[in-house]
Amino acid sequence: MLTLQVLRNDREALEKALSKRGINAATMLNRILALDEERRHTQKEVDDLKAKQNEASREIGDLFKSGKKEEAEARRTEVSALKEKIHVLDEHQKSLVQQQEAALLEMPNRPHESVPTGHSEADNEVVSEEGDKPQLHGEAKPHWELADQYKLIDFEAGVKISGAGFPVYRGKGAKLQRALIQFFLDRADAAGYEEFIPPHLVNPDSGRGTGQLPDKEGQMYHCVEDDLYLIPTAEVPLTNLYRGDILAEEELPVQLCGYTPCFRREAGSYGKDVRGLNRLHQFDKVEIVRFEKPENSYASLDGMVEHVRGLLRDLELPFRTLRLCAGDLGFTAALTFDLEVWSAAQERWLEVSSVSNFESFQANRLQCRFRNAAGKPELVHTLNGSALALPRIVAALLENHQGPDGIRIPAALQRYTGFDTIS
């Protein structure tokens, strides 16, 4: 959530930045600032009336002491009227605060100045490309056929148990999943990230804190009776660990990681893009999260992107890095880099990681701050990244490393799988 200070003091630059997202923010800003002006005016009225009430209460005591009972009772009547007026204004004030907060929650983050202008993923900027695309043998297959051939994943059983988008991993397919999770966690640990096992269900405050609510409410599975949401990513519970906290400056950076299943409804997804592991309702992911001092957050973002690149190099997968354009940028992000791997059998790029800097947008919602050198509370910057999401990594591993006699396991992964080929 953008701060009111930014809206008041940097309005022109904010409108220009949000226009890159295709948003004409003038009407929205006018409403928020008008509500804020009325809120502040109402607060002044309340403060003035409470001062009068306090003064009148002191006078009543003096009048009773002086034996002026009738005058004291008259003043009591005035105080009662003041109390009623204060109550009415307090209720109006609460309504203004709720309206203002609701309007602020609907406003997306301001894109960083380096974010390209654009309307869709077609306008994303390719920052770099690395690795050679493999030349497959004549009988090469897409991953869903390989998974069936080698009995790695049972898509039909998943449909029977839960529905489309819930695969059942088996045998070496299950071992490959487990190996990848441990590989990613070990690399995160070596990079200084503390591992957590968080809850997989979160309350609405947690969803609002990281920006999933109200923006992605329709994409989240909701347990209505308990008013809990299945997490779409470990980012949500991990970031909320510090909701409402004030950190000491020397505690920063805070680096967290966690493996969780992730749940996404992904309504409206059809066609070839959802075949096999391309798009699922439940999948596994290792997430990395950072809390940073504002002046360090963009250097940390670069470091997180390089961490993900290192994982992809070790998995021997060709990949590219994209800087997302404003039209494809997530609601909460100021700057996002996507990393995509090449799917040789499908002959297309598959997104496997998004690494984002949210600046103070999430921290303002979370009220997560640190005490700066002057001892004053200041909002932290939050960052997160997939390191990595498993389904499309598995798809690319199966497709890119397949040969006539089986599927080769990258050397870096073999000590985790316990086998070097799938055949």
Summary of the structure (lengths in Angstrom):
residues: 423
radius of gyration: 27.5
end to end distance: 51.0
largest distance: 108.2
contacts: 1380
relative contact order: 0.14
helix: 47%
strand: 21%
